[in-house]
């Protein structure tokens, strides 16, 4: 084959290759990297405020608004400050007042880093909370969240008191594809926490999530045990201590956060069942009273029903 023919063949081949590449690019669907947004809170606060403002900016209006905020679990102190702030702004119309209420509620939420810190090898997350808050389900959601981002996860079943707690976590671990370290029922929870961290280190895992017993927050001996788990898991080197809190618990949730915070340093709150409450203002009461940020929100039983907490979207949702 002479030179001109080779040149023609080469040109044809190059043209075919270029055409194929361009066709593949045009037919490839773009990757959807949109951050999921939590669905709105089913709150009655917004409608209650609209009804109150419909009668004009009278003295009785502010009493109705105060009652609506208290009914939404915003808390006595925050409610007083919100109403006082709005009145001092001297709104001239209902929409001005409503916007001022929205801004005052947003100002009650702490300015904090709400991302999850994952430092260390492995990064260790200790999850605490009373029974019935959705703690074990939240752990499974966290594991899937981390694995979806490319991290390897080991779960530690340090709730050795509740019957079948280990089996429940084992089932979730199998569903999400995470290794689970367990001990004997009734055994030493701190020993399970220690074994979990050591196993993760030996296997080169990225993240450890440790489940703990659903302690009644008034039981001091159990709180002391929680402190032991925290120490053997790494103490100050633990990346996150997340308290799982049921949004329907109302003001009782404040007592839970205080008790747990007295035992170990809570770094963030995971608020569950927010889809099933007409209140939701407990977020404001917690952050104002205890200066602990809500980091995540659970809105269902699905493994993907765990969302980053967005303060602006949350307050807008309350006011809808």
Secondary structure, DSSP 4 states (H G I P E B T S, - for coil): --HHHHHHHHHHHHHHHHHHHHHHHHHSPPP--PPP-PPPP--SHHHHHHHHHHT-S-HHHHHHHHHHHHHTT--HHHHHHHHHHHHHTT-SSHHHHHHHHHHHHHHHS-----SPP--SSSEEEEEE--TTS-HHHHHHHHHHHHHHTT--EEEEE---SSTTHHHHHHHHHHHHT-EEE---TTS-HHHHHHHHHHHHHHHT-SEEEEE-----TT-HHHHHHHHHHHHHTTGGG-SEEEEEEEGGGTTHHHHHHHHHHHHS---EEEEE-GGG-S--THHHHHHHHH---EEEEE-SSSTT-EEE--HHHHHHHHH-
